Amino acid sequence: MTRTVVSAPPRRRSAGGFPSFRLLEALSFTASAIFSGLLIFWLGVTVAVVGGVGPFAGTLGFLVESRRRRRVGAAA
């Protein structure tokens, strides 16, 4: 039994040596997917950081309001 090996056709480049449209399309989709993943990760980290700081912001708000009420009470 004789086996015939079929190789893939050589990659063709368009005129001027630029990569093919299909390659550029695939690279564009890949770059968009990576960027989207990084953006989602960044938003998740941002929410985690803001969520971690949130209780301190609430406490700061109570301190500011209590000082304001003391000033208003002292002036009356």
Secondary structure as UniProt FT lines:
FT   HELIX           15..17
FT   HELIX           21..75
//
